[in-house]
Amino acid sequence: MKKLKYIFFIFYLLTFTLPVLAQQQRFPKPEFESGYVQPSTQTPEPRALSLEYFDVLVLLVVLSLATWLAIKKRSRQGILWLSVFTLIYFGFYRNGCICSIGAIQNVALSFADPTYAISLTALLFFILPLAFTLFFGRTFCAGACPLGAIQDVVIIKPISLPKWLNKTLGLIPYIYLSLAVLFAATGTDFIICRYDPFVGIFRMDAKFHMVVLGISFLLMGMFVARPYCRFFCPYSVLLNWMSRFSKWHLSITPAACIQCKLCTNSCPFDAIDYPTNEKEVLKSGLGPKRFLVYALLIPLWIAAGVLVGKQSHTWLSKANPDVYLAELLISNPEIKNDPDNIDVQTFLASGKTMETLVQEAEILRGKFYIGSMIAGGFLGLVIGMTLLNTVVFRKRQDYVPHKGNCFSCGRCMDYCPVEK
């Protein structure tokens, strides 16, 4: 009888008492005389691995549906409702995380830091949209991206921007991509996630300036369609490249184009190429000589970009907290006595020596030195190729979507009067 009671007591202890204790904090909360209150967690808590894989499955299904609706079904209404689902699920329910756009930084850090292991979920969110885009165009932008969906539903009266302004603003995503990869590879920051204008709206907990930024993009998007997607999104650079090689891409008309021009008024993104007028091309004077000059200038643009990157690496490296702290302590040693500087006091309490901090800062600055020159050279190449593209003309007899810039939203084919 005593053995049964003992066994029952052990069973009760393991079943009820220990799980409760395991959920409590292992160490008591620190007591502060200043009235400090432990803040609540703002970052979304980790999900079960099965739920992360379920997110990947949802993304795969949405990408497949968007591709089918755009290319086979040719249904603008279907794409619209799919984007609404994406906005609800990946936007408000999943709080905009993890997203394919932010996964760029995880991939960059995994290449630069061998100690960092990228999760399979982040890798799949990065690869799957690119794989679909490579074969079917930017169907990810059409119905699978929550950032694009929230902008797409507010388009009211879009205006057409001049070509020169479109091309100039189109350089911003390349700059953003270069900085995002540089900061992620050096372990400095994930700036895509930090300055995402819509994540704060999805989570309903953003700081005031981020709320203003998100609302500003939405208000602008009422007249300049999808401003973030077209002029800021760094992932759009990769999607643009992949889409240019797509074999199966959304087409405006299912049969022969009748030159009705209705599609030109339907696209709010200025992503439709007009038929080529050879006479106007000849009159413009943009012939082989201009092409040759622009082609020869590309190495000079690259060299100039490398030089600018080299000169700016010191300034860019200050974004890293270790580099900034080392410079602060060297330039102002008396700041160690400032009890209100949390960064300095945290460093002093860590027990790390000043020599170690300086050595780590020098290593980081060396990474910025190389990375900044690579980023500068890349931007120089982009500028050179952009200028070269202004004098390249391709013969077109019909109105066709630009493979790189087209979001596969289906508005143009919805306007086309040609029957299937």
Stockholm file with secondary structure:
# STOCKHOLM 1.0

chainA/1-420         MKKLKYIFFIFYLLTFTLPVLAQQQRFPKPEFESGYVQPSTQTPEPRALSLEYFDVLVLLVVLSLATWLAIKKRSRQGILWLSVFTLIYFGFYRNGCICSIGAIQNVALSFADPTYAISLTALLFFILPLAFTLFFGRTFCAGACPLGAIQDVVIIKPISLPKWLNKTLGLIPYIYLSLAVLFAATGTDFIICRYDPFVGIFRMDAKFHMVVLGISFLLMGMFVARPYCRFFCPYSVLLNWMSRFSKWHLSITPAACIQCKLCTNSCPFDAIDYPTNEKEVLKSGLGPKRFLVYALLIPLWIAAGVLVGKQSHTWLSKANPDVYLAELLISNPEIKNDPDNIDVQTFLASGKTMETLVQEAEILRGKFYIGSMIAGGFLGLVIGMTLLNTVVFRKRQDYVPHKGNCFSCGRCMDYCPVEK
#=GR chainA/1-420 SS CHHHHHHHHHHHIIIIIHHHHHHSCSSCCCCCTTCCCCCCCCSCCCCCHHHHHHHHHHHHHHHHHHHIIIIIICCHHHHHHHHHHHIIIIIIITTTCSCTTTHHHHHHHHHHCTTCCCCHHHHHHHHHHHHHHHHHCSHHHHHTCHHHHHHHTTCCSCCCCCHHHHHHHTTHHHHHHHHHHHHHHTTSCCHHHHTCTTHHHHHTCCCHHHHHHHHHHHHHHTTSSSHHHHHTCSHHHHHHHHHTTCSSCCCSCSSCCCCCCHHHHHCTTCCEECCCCHHHHHHHTCCHHHHHHHHHHHHHHHHHHHHHHHHHHHHHHTTSHHHHHHHHHHHCGGGGGCTTCHHHHHHHHHTCCHHHHHHHHHHHHHHHHHHHHHHHHHHHHHHHHHHHHTTCCCCCSSCEECTTTCCCCCHHHHHCCCCC
#=GC SS_cons         CHHHHHHHHHHHIIIIIHHHHHHSCSSCCCCCTTCCCCCCCCSCCCCCHHHHHHHHHHHHHHHHHHHIIIIIICCHHHHHHHHHHHIIIIIIITTTCSCTTTHHHHHHHHHHCTTCCCCHHHHHHHHHHHHHHHHHCSHHHHHTCHHHHHHHTTCCSCCCCCHHHHHHHTTHHHHHHHHHHHHHHTTSCCHHHHTCTTHHHHHTCCCHHHHHHHHHHHHHHTTSSSHHHHHTCSHHHHHHHHHTTCSSCCCSCSSCCCCCCHHHHHCTTCCEECCCCHHHHHHHTCCHHHHHHHHHHHHHHHHHHHHHHHHHHHHHHTTSHHHHHHHHHHHCGGGGGCTTCHHHHHHHHHTCCHHHHHHHHHHHHHHHHHHHHHHHHHHHHHHHHHHHHTTCCCCCSSCEECTTTCCCCCHHHHHCCCCC
//
